[in-house]
Amino acid sequence: MRKKHNVLSVVLLLAVFACTDSPMVPVSKGHVDLKMMLISSAGNNLSGGRSMAKTITLDTFMISIREIHFILGDKKGHHDSDSTEDDHHHQDSGDGDHHVDSGDTDHHSDSTDVDKDDENDDEGENEEGDSTFTDEVKLKGPFLVDLLDSGSTAQLIASVDLPNGKYRGVKFHMHKVIESGSIMNGKSILIKGKFNDHSFEIWDDTQKQIKICFPDSAGLVVDKTTIGLIVKIEVDRLLEKLKGGIDLSSAKDGNKNGVIEINPHDEDGNRELARAIDWLLSKIGHLEKEHDD
């Protein structure tokens, strides 16, 4: 009797493997060029011209990203344009993702290393308890984006083939660079410039996830075509008090080294401004489909 059970188990196991090894149906894909640019809240481009206000000029604006998730699906009752999952200052010790793997500091990637994440979106069930299926297409980095590197209107971050479907947003996993000698070493974001002719440097090592969704239900439909997608960062909403940003006039040069420093180490006594920067990072971006001129 036991022998019959064993034979039946083997037959069932072989049937499972036969199903698993059957040819996969090809997935139709479209092509997406993902870009990022700095703008003012009025919509003016700041990538070519670095003066964002009469009192503020920018020299550096760099962001390091570990992964990019394209969020598939459409959730009921979902109207927010962005949200943040904050892993601020929680280091994943021993995690190989937290270093520059190849020393590649190009501003964009032509990688097609895309993973389909079958787990539901982090938000889980909606308000009515109706678990609506969504998943994410994950693009692995890291990506080092220098938004003031050239006079172009937008920096290309990634050029990638995505499965056809409707995408409602993009999620960025910020990445603290570990690369000796790099200007970004120990940082995930770096902003340098002048305020009323006083040099300032703002940086953070946050490794939070920032999610930016389309403001309407239309989302981004990928359907065997090439589509441009732009992440626009409204930098005045980060650095200008009248636009909802921090008050740079209150920043101090506590150690008298000639540079106003705003960061988690708090050399100059600007801890509250550093915390405000960390919070504002999830509030200053929005998504737009690129339109042909």
Secondary structure, 3 states (H helix, E strand, C coil): CHHHHHHHHHHHHHHHHHHHCCCCCCCCEEEEEEEEEEECCCCCECCCCCECCCCEEEEEEEEEEEEEEEEECCCCCCCCCEEEECCCCCCCCCCCCCCCCCCCCCCCECCCCEEEECCCCCCCCCCCCCCCCCCEEEEEEEEEEECCCCCCCCEEEEEEEEECEEEEEEEEEECCCCCCCCCCCCCCEEEEEEECCEEEEEEECCCCEEEEECCCCCCEEECCCEEEEEEEEECHHHHCHHHCCCCHHHCCCCCCCCEEEECCCCCCCCHHHHHHHHHHCCCCEEEEECCCC
